[in-house]
Amino acid sequence: MLTFQELAAVTNGKVLQFVQPLPLNHLLTDSRKLSQPSGTVFFAISGKYNDGHKYLAALYKQGVRQFIIESEQTKTGQNYSTLFPEANLLVVENSLKALQQLAAWHRSQFNITVIGITGSNGKTIVKEWLAQLLSPDELVVKSPRSYNSQLGVPLSVWQLNSNHTLGIFEAGISLPGEMEKLQPIIQPTIGIFTNIGSAHDEGFTSRQQKVQEKLKLFTNVDVLIYCPDHELLHHEVQAQSIKSFTWSRHHEADVKINAATTAGHKTIVVYTYRNEKQRLAIPFTDEASIENALHCLAMLLYRQVPVAEIQDRLDRLHPVAMRLEMKEAINGCYLIDDTYNNDLAGLAIALDLLANQPQRGKRTIILSDLLESGLSEEELYSQVATFIKAHQVDKVIGIGPTISKHQAKFDASVAFYHSTPDFLAQFNPDDFRNELILVKGARVFEFERIVHAFQQKVHGTVLEVNLDALVHNLNYYRSKLAPDSKLMVMVKAFAYGSGSFEVANLLQFHRVDYLAVAYADEGVMLRENGITLPVMVMNPSPDSFAKLRQHNLEPEIYSLGLLEQYLKDLPEDTSRHRIHLKLDTGMHRLGFTPEDFEMLFPLLQQYPQVQVVSTFTHLAGADEALHNDFSQMQISNFRSMAAEVEARLGYKVIKHVLNSAGIVRFPEHQLDMVRLGIGLYGVEATGSEQQALKPVSILKTTVSQVKSITKGETVGYSRKGIADSDKTIATIAIGYADGYDRRFSNGAGQVIINGKRCPIIGNVCMDMCMVDVTGLHVKAGDEAIVFGPKLTLTEMATRIGTIPYELLTNVSSRVKRIFFSE
């Protein structure tokens, strides 16, 4: 085991302080994910959006005693050794580089086969499938989820232990020079290059350069598995003389694919290997899955798995759920659905998500036997029990013969069942109320049956909210802020339709400074769901003042009349009451004008227990350049009025004027805080930097029925849809009661089915509408995309003469929200 002093040699660092010998078991880069302080080493990484050094004190208070830092002193000149007298401190030039160096050293301690995977698409699927396919022969360690980045790869490789016989790690890059850092960490002996496509093209001067950079992962492999049908990839592999094992549909190869035909839900592949023709059934029909499966076939053949056994192994493959999903469930419960994998690393990631939700009642985990960990049962379930206890789980439900044997190790309220049917036979919905439930099981246990039992009954229309995209957009706007600028985020109108509690919780986890809602009830809902951030209520009413005080919510005060009612309602106590003053600088909607000041401040001076926390205004035309002069006038007026507010009050307040558009267009006026709204949800209000944001929401529904009509027949209410030729019509399960605007009727709207745009025909109905799918192979149950990355809110809004805000906030509350993280 590496010692802390030896870590200095591995990372080219300097031991600033050594106090006590401690094990180096857990590598931590995110202070929010601390679970076991003992044996944890925290790497304080200075990143683009954050600086890990800000969290040293909090981690020290929580018991962490080993830190990798980039300087001996804080930015204010305090010595870290003085601040943390009981900690081991190692100073390095770059903490991320040190993490990578440590992982590379760790990898070098193991002389085993390691498969390294890169490519534009399919890396995670191929990795997961290979882990399944090779597990009968090997004890496999693999990257958890899609941990393929500069940070994710070293954390993945750190999992290697002496029990493993095979490693499978994926690597992704977006810039030149990155793969050279990952290659020494993975040190693959076998390589797979899945394919080459457009992903991350923007980071490279050409597609050829991208291939060359990715191939640096395979400089020392024994063999590279790839498909030479990707001409550019094939040319570069040949030019670099990398020893290869290939499969191809169109070229001579080690595995020649002669035919691939669809038969029901399978693809029948005829291939030639070593001059012998073979026939294989792949349990998928989509092209991406077929390509991924053929990479796996090539690997199995290269590793000399008997041909007769390959079919049996492929038959057990399942689609891989690429994400953690959080869903509403019965009796006020929320469900975290993670049947993605059930190794220790995946369990730790899922438990992090569970632990970082606000306490809404009990935290429960339903967990199956963990398979192929490489550890003894005793060691494995001791670690599992430790993980669960560290994440403060209240109730453990174990399913499987092996975990049941070790139930004594778990301190929480426990119940154990031999199998999934045993659990379902005794399942009583009334036993679960207002709980956050993590469902995590190996495929063989069919935990999707448990998920189905817990889920609320809803129709087939769902709004999928990508939490990773939300974080990306949050960080994009944060990157534009000065270090001392605070950030208030709008979660009004059900977080622009995305789901207030879930979005607010994510923002709390990522440490924004303030939230804002429209009405008191929205703020109360956040408090009842564990949100502790300061919350400004933008439209308080006098009958809500008591509720505001009860739940520590801060009202926006915008008129003398409202202020008088607020002050009249104050209780006779000494507690502080925080308010925000809205100033009208030209929007002429709400707010105080300079003429109000002579009455405003004498009134406030009579109530010293009332603190003005902030003053702000709203820009009327920040998103359009033609209003620049007006916006600058508003900002100038606000600065003048805000200065008078502070002078009259006799103390400083937070000043904020910029909205999402203003953050982009007027960065010099950030003042003390900015307010982020629609930009967080993936719509860049000015239109100039839309490419920098990621779409957050995808509205999906399903095809209910498909029918044929003849030329001249009509479709829908008022017979507005008239067939100008024989047509095939699909009815989809969404209508204006779901928020799909009636203005999309008669061809104004489109949806995407099986990758093709299909126009609305006839009028949009309350609960459904009809689309023209003529010439397409569409059947009941197929998915229809209403909006998403390939059919954007901005385009849809333009089609009916409205704005993206309206479409997003109109999505009905009866549409089920599914929150997911890749």
N, C-alpha and C positions, 0 to 999 in steps of 0.2 A: 504493500500500500504506500502510495506517495505521501511524503510528509510535507508540511507547509514550507519548511526551509528548502526542500528539494524543488518545490514549485517555482522558486525563484530562478533556478537554472533552466527549467523547462520553458519559462516565459521570458527569460532575459530581464527579469524584474529585480527589485531591491526590497529586502525585508526591512520595512520601516519599524516594525515592532513585533516581537514574538513573545507571547505571554504564557501560552499553554499548548501542549500537543493535543490536537483534535483530529478526528477522522475527516477525510475529504470525501463525503458520500454524495451530497446533493449539490448540483450546480444551479444557482438561482440568478436570473437576469431581470425578473419582474417582481418587485417588492410585494405586489398584491397577491402573489401566488405562493407565499411562504406557508409551508405546512409543518415542517420539522426543523426547528432552529438548530438542534444538535446535529453536527456534521454537515451543515450547510455552508457553502462558500458563495458569497454574493459578489458578482462582477458588476461594478458601477460603470455602466457603459454610457458614454456621452453621445447621444444620437441626434438625428435631425430634429426631432420633435420633443425630445425629453432628455434629461440628464439624471442618470442613476445616482449620482452623488447626493441629490436632494433627499434621498430616502434612507441614507445611512443611519441617521439618528433614530428613525422609527424602527428600523430593523434591529438596531442595537438594543433598543428598549424591549423588543420582542424576544431577545435572547440570542440573536445571531452574533457570532464572535470571530468570523473570518471574512475579510473583505479584500477584494482586489480593486485598487483605486488608481487614478491617473495623476494625482499630485499629493504632496505631503500636507497641503493646507487647503482650507476652504477658500472661497473667493473673497471672503472678508478677512483672510489672514490668520484664522485660527488653526492650530495644529490638530490634525486628526488623532494623533497619539495622545494628546491631552483630552480631547473630547471623548475618546473611547479607550480608556486605560486598560480594560480587560480583553481587548480584541487583538487578534493577529492581523497585521496590516502589511500588504504587499503592494508596492508602487510599480506600475508598469507604464510603458509609453501609450498603449492603447488597450483598453480592457477587452474589447471584442477580439482583437488579435491574440491576446493572452488566452482567451477562452478557446480559440481555434488551435493554438499551439498545444494547450493541455489535451484537447481531444485528439489531436494528431499523435501526441506521445502515447495516449491511452490506446489508440488503435494499433500502434506499433508493438504492443505487448502481446498481441494475439496472432498466431499463425494459422488462420482459418480462411476458408473461401468466403470472399465478400463480393456480392453482386452490386455494381453501381449502375444506376439508371438515370438517364437524362433524355431530353427531347422536348418538343413543344407541347405535346398533349399525351395523356395516357400514362404518365409516370406513376401516379398513385395507384391507379387500377392495376397496372402490371405488377407493381410491388405487392399489393394485397393478394392478387391471384397467385403469384409465385409463392408467397408465404403459405397459402393453402395447399398448393400443388406439391410443394417440396417438404411439407411438414411430416409426411410419413417416413422420410429418410433422415431428417435433420432436426436439430433444436434451433429454431430460427429466431433471430433478433432483427427488427426492422424499424424504419422510421415511423414514429407515431403520426397518424393522419398525414398531412402534406408538409411535414417538417423538412423542407428542402432548401432553405435559405442560408445565408451566411451565419445566421444565429441558430436556425433549426437543425442544420447538419451536425454541428458539434454536440448539441444536446442529444441528438439521436444516437450518435456513435458512443457517447458516454455510457449508454445502456449495456454495452458489451461486457460479458463476464465469462469466467472460465468454463461455464457449462455449455455455452453456445457453440454450435458447430458450423453455422452459416449466418452471415449477415446480409441483409438486403436494404440498401439505402438509396434514396433518390436525391438528385441535386438539380436545382433550377438556378438560372442566372438571368439577369436583365441588363448587365453591362460588361464590357470587356474587362478582363483581369480578375473577375470573380471566381471562375472555375479553378484558377491556379491556387486559390486559397482553400478550395474544397477538396481538391484531389489528394493532398497529403492527409486529410482527415479521414476520408473514406478508404483510400488506397485499394481500389477495387482490383480483384483478380479476374473477374468476368464483367464485361460491360454489356448494357443494352441501350441502344439509341432508338427510341420509339418512332419518332418521325420529326419532320421539320415543317413548321408552318409560320404563321404571322405573329404569334404571341411574342411580345417584347421586341419586335422589329425596331421600334423607335430608339432602342438603346444601342444599336449597332449601325455601322455605316452601310452594311449590305447584308443580305441573307447569307452570303458566303462567309463573311466574317463571323456571323453568329454560329454557323456550323463549326468553323475552325475553333472558336472559343469553347464550345460545348465539348468538342472532341478532346480537349485537354484533360478531361476526366480520365481518359483511357490511355494515357501515355505509357503505362506499364502493365496493361492487362495481358492475360494469357490469350484471351479471345474477345472479340466484340460481336455481339449478335445484332443484326439490323436487316432492313429490307432494302435492297438496291434499287427498288422501283422509285425511291426518292433519289432522283438523278444527282442533285447537288451533293447530297450526303454521300452517295456512292463514289462520286468523283474525289471527294476529299479523303475518304477512307483509303481509297486506292493510292492517292498521291502521298499519303503518310505511311503507306505500307503497314497498316494495322492488321494483324492476323484476325480473320473474321470467320463467322459461321452465319450463313445467310438463308433467308427464305424469300421467295419472290413469286409473283404471278406472271411476270413478263420477261424475266431474265433467267439465265442459267444460275442455279443456286444449290446449296446443300439440300434445301427442302424446296422442291418445286411444286407450287400450287397449280394443279391442273384445272380444277373447277371448284366453284362454290355456289351452291344453289339453295334457295330457301325452301324449307319443308315445315309448314306450321310455325312453331316457335323455335325452330332450330335451323342451323345452316349446315348443310352436308358438304364437307370439304374432301376432295380427292387430291392426294398429294403423292409425290414420289420422293422416297428417301433411300439412298444407297441402292438405287436401281430397282426398288420394289414399290409398287403402287399400294397405297393404304387409303382407307376410308375412315372419316372421323366426323362425328356430330358435335357441333359447337352449340351450346344452349342459348344462343343469342342470334338476332337477325340484323341488328343495326351495324353499319360499317365500322364505326369506332370500336365496338366490342369485338368484332371479327378480327380487326387488326391487332388489338391487344391480346386476344386469345392465340393468334398465330405467333406472336412474340413468345408467348408462354410455351406453345408447342415446340418451337425451335429450342428453347432452353431445356425442356424435358428430353428432347432427342439428343441434344449435345451432352447432357448429363447421363445418357444411356439408360433412361427409364424405359423398361420394356414397353414396346408398342402396344401390347395387349393390355397393359395397365393404364396407359394414358387416357383411354376413353373413360374408364371408371373414375379417374381423378377429375377429368373435365366435367363429367356429369354432376359433380358436387359443387361446381362453381355457382355463385350467386352474384347478382349485381351488388356493387359496393356502394353503400350510402356514404357520400362524400362529405357529409356535414353533420354537426350536432344540431338537432332541431328542438325548439322549445314550443310547446303547444298547450292551449287551454284544455283542461280535462274536467272530469266530473267533480261536483261538490266543492267548487272553488279551488281545485288543485291545478297546478301546472306540472307538465310532464317534460322532462328532458329525455328525448329519444336518442339513444346512442347504442345501437346494435351494430356499430361500425366495426369494432374489434373489441377483444376483451383481454388484452395484455396489460401488464402493469403500467406501462407508459400511457396507454390510452385511458386507463382507469384514473391516473393522476390528472390528466387533462380534463376529463369529465367531472371529477370531483372539484377541480378548481372552479369550473363554471357553476356547479351547485353551490359551493361555499360563497361565491361572490354575488349571489342574489340576496337581496334584503330578506331578513327573516320574516316570512309570511305565515308562520306556523311551524310545524315539524319539517325537518329535512329527512327524506327517506331515500334509501337506495334498494333497488331490486337487482340482485347480482347473481349471475350463474357461476358455475365452475369456471375457473380460468384455465385455459388449455395451453400446452406447449410453452410454459414459461422458462423452462430450463432450470427451475429451482425445485428443491424437494418440497413435498406438500407442507411440511412443518414450516420451512422458511417462507414459502410463498404466502400462506394464509396468515402467518404472523405479520408479514409486511402489509398485506391487504388490511388486516385489522388495525394496524398502526396508521395507515393512510386514512382510513375511515374515521378513526378517532380524532386525528389531527384536523380533519375538515369538519368536525363538529356535526356529524350525522346523528340524528336522533333515533332512527329506526332502520334496522337492517333486515331485509328479507332475502335469504339465501336460497337458491334453487339449484339442486344438483347433488349427486351422492357424495362428491368429494368435499365441497364446501360445508355440507351438513355435518361431516365428521369433525369439523373444526369449529363448530358454533361456540364452544366455550371461550374461544379467543376474543369474541366480540363483546364489548362492554355495553353497547346500546341495547335498546329494546329490540328483541330478535324474534324471528320466526323462520323456520327452515322447512323446505319441501324437497322431496326426492326428484320431482320433475315439474315441468310447466303444466301438464294436465292436472297434477295434484294441486298446484296453486290455484288454477282456474276453477277447479271443482269446489274449493272452499272460499273463493273470492266473494267478498261482501262489500259493495260500494260504500256502505255506511261506515266502514272502518277507515276510510280515507277522506279527510275533510281539511281544506285550506292547507294542503301540504305541497311542498316542492319535491317531486319524485324523479329520481334518476333511474332510468331503466336501461340496464347494460348487461347484455348476454351474448354468448357465443351463438353462431348461426344454428348449431345443432339443437339449441333449446327453443328455437322459434319464438323469440320474445315479441315478435310483431303481434302475436295473439294477445299478449298482455297489454301492449300499447292500444290495440283495438278495444279491449275491455274498458280501458280508462278514458278513451277519448269521448268528447261530447259528440252527439249526433248533429251533423251539419250537412248542408247540401254541398255539391262538388265545386263550388267557387271559393277560392282561397287567395289571400294576398300574402305572398311570401316576402319577408323582410330580411334582407341580407345584412346582418350585424357587422360583418367584416367591411362591407362597403360603407356603412355608417361611420365606422372608425376611420377608414381611409379619408372620407370627406371631412370629418372632424379634424384630422391631422393636417389635411391640405390647408384649411383655413387657419389652423394654429400656426402653421409655418409662416404665415403672412403677418403674424402679430409680433410686436415688440415684447421682450422678455417680461416686462412688468404689466402688460395689458391683460386685464381679466376677460373672461369669456362667459357671457350669458347665452343660454340656448333656449329657443322657443320649443315648448312641447305642448302648446295650445292646440285646440281642435284635434284631440286624440293623436298628438304628435304628427300633425299634418296627415292624419289618416293611418299612420303606421303603428300606433299602439302606445299610449302614453307611459304606462308603467314600465314596459319592457325597454323602451328607448331611454326613459329617464334613468333606469337602473344602469344601463350601459354608460350613460354620461356621468353618472355618479362614480362608477368604477374607473372611468378615465379622468376623473378629477376636474371637471369643469367647475366654474365658480358659482354660477347661478342658473336657475331654471325660471322660465316664465310661462304662465298659463293665462287663459282668458278669464276664467271664472273660478270662484271659490271652490265649487264642487270638484273641479279638476285637481286643484291643489290638495283638497282633503283626500281624494283617491290616492294621490302620490304618497301622502303621509301614511295612510292606512296600509300601503304596500311597502313600507320600509324606507322611503326616500327621505333622507335627512338634509339634503342640500338646501340652502336658502331658496325660497320660491317667491317670485313677484307675481301678484294677481293683477292683471291689467284692466279688468272691468269689474271692480267690486261694487256691490250694491249695499245699501244700508242694512238690509236684513241679513247680510252675510258677515257683518263685522264681528259678532261674537264667535262665529265659526272660524274666522281668520285668527283671532287671538288664541282660541283653543288649540289650533293646529300649527301655531307659529308660522303663519303665512303673512306676507308683507304686501299691503295694498298699494297700487298706483293711485295717487290722489291727483286729480286733474282740474278741479274747480273749487271755488270757495264754498259753494253749497255742499259739495260732498265732504270737504274738510270739516265744515261745521257739524255735519251729522256724525262724522267719525269721532270728533273730539267730544261731542255731547254723549256719545255712547261709551266713552272710556270708563273702566272701573276705577274706584277710589283706592288705588294701591300704588306702590312705588316701582312697579315693574316697567321695563323699557318697552316702547312700542315703535317698531321700525316702519317707516313709510318711504315711498318714492314719489318725487314730484315730476309730473309731466309738464313740459313747456311747449307752447304752440309757437313755432317759428315760421309758419307758412302752410302747413298741411291743412289747418283750419278744420280739424276733426275734434280732437280733445286737447286740453292743456291750458295752463295759465299763460296770460299775456303780461307784458310789463305793467300795464295799467292795474293788474290785480295785486301787484307787489305791496302797495301801500296798506292793503287790508290783510294780505297773506301773512306777513312776517310778525306784525304785532299779535296776531291770533296765535301763531305758533309759539311765541315767547311766553304766552300764558300757560303753556303745557310743556315744561322742561323734560317730562318723561317721554315725550315724542321725539324720536331721532329721525332726521331725514338721512336716509342711507345713500340715496342717489338722486340725481336729477338728469333728465334726458329729454330728447325730442325725437321726432320721426321725420325722415327725409321723404319728400313726396315724389321725387323723380330720380333717385340715385341710380336706377338701372339704365338710364338713357342719357347719352352724351348731349343731346339737344337741351337737356335741363341742367347742364353743368353750372351755368351762372346762377340759376335759382338755388341749386344745392349748396353752392359756395356761400350764397347769401344766407341760407338757413344756418349753415355751420357757423358763420361769423356771428349771426344774431344769437345763436345758442351759446357760443363762448362768452359773449358779453353778458347775457342773462345769467349764465351759470356762475360767472365771477361775482355778480351781484348777489346771487343766492348765497354763496359762501360768505361774502362780506356781511350780509344781513344776519346769517345764522351764527357767525363767529367760529365756524369749524369747517373742515374740508369734507366734501362728499364725493362719491363716485360719480363721474361724468361720462355719459355714453350717448353717442349719436349715430354710429354706423350700423346699418343692417347688413345682410349678406352681400348685396350689391355694393354697398359702401366700403366694405372690407376690401373688395377687389379694386374699386375705382378711386377711393380717397384714403389710402393707407396713412397719409400724413396726419389724419384726424382721428386716430384711434383713441385718443384721450386715455381715460382710466379703464374703460371696458368697451367691448363691442357686443352686438346682439346677432347671433347666428340663427337663421330661420330656414328658409327653403333650401339654401345651399347644402345644409346637412343631409337633406333627403335626396340629393343628387341632381338638383336643377340649379344651374348657375344663372342667376337672374339677369346678368348683363349679356349673356350669350358669348362673351369673348373668351372664356376659359372653360367651356363646358367639357372639353376633352380631358381636363384634369380631374373631373369628378367621376365617380362610379354610380350607376343607377342602383338605387336601394330596393325598390319595390318591383315585384312582378305579380300582376293580377292574372290569375289563371282560372279557367273553368273547363267543363267537359262537354263533349258532344252527347246529347240525349238521344237523338234519332236522326237517321239519314233516309231521305226519300227522293224519288224522281218525279219531276213534273214536266209537262209538255209545253211547247210554245203557246203563249197566250194566257196560260193560267196565272192566277194571282196568289200572292203570299202575304199573310198577316192582316192585321186590322186595317179597315178602310180600303183594303185591296190595293195598297200603295205599291207593293212589289209586283211588277208585271214581267213575266218571263219573255224575253225577246227571242229565245230559242229553247230547245229542250235543255233542262238543267237538272243538276243534282243539288239538293238543298239539305243543309245540316242545321238542326235546331240545337243551340247551345244554352247552357243553364245560367244565364245572366240577363238581367233586365234593369230598368231604371230604378227599381226598388233596391237594387244592389249598388246603385251609384253610376250605372252605365247610361250616360246622358241620352235622352230621346233624340237629341239633335244628330246622333250618329246614324239615324235611320236612312234607308234608301241610298246606300253607297257612300255616304259621308264617312262612315266608320269602316274599319277593317280589323280582322283578327288573324293570327297566324296559326295555322293547323298543319302539322307535319312539315314545317319549314316554309310553307307557302302562305302568301297573303290572300285572304278571302274576304270579299266585300259583304257588308250587311245588305240583305235584300228585304224590303218591306220595312214596316215601322218596328222600332224597338218596343217590346212588350214589358209589362211590369216585372216578370220573373224570367223571361227568356227572350231570345231573338234568333233570327234565321240568317244563315250566311250561304253564299253561293260557293259550292265546292266542286263545281263541274270540272271533270277531267282529273280529279284527285282521288286517291284511294283512301277514303275516310270512312270510319266506322264508329258506331256508338261506343263511348268510353274514351275516345281519343282526346288528347289535351288541346285546348285552344288558349293561346296567349292573347290577352286583351291589351296589356301594355307591358313593356319590359325593354331590355337593351336594344332589340331590333325593331321595336315599334314604340318610340319614346313618347313620354308625356308631352314634350314640347311639340312634336309633330301632331299628336292627336288634338292638342289644344288649338293649334293653328287651323286644323280641318273644320272646327266648329266655331271659330272666332272667340275663343276664351283663353284662359291662362292655365298653366299647369297646376297652380295652387288649387283651383276649383276642382279639377279632375281628381287630384290626390285626396283632398279633404272630403269629397263626396262619396268615397267608397264606404258603403254602409257598414254599420257595426254588426250586421248579421253575416257579413262575409268573414269567415274564419281567418285569423292571422296566424301564420307560422313563422317563427323567428329562427334563423339558422346561422351557423358559423361554419366556415369551411374547415 
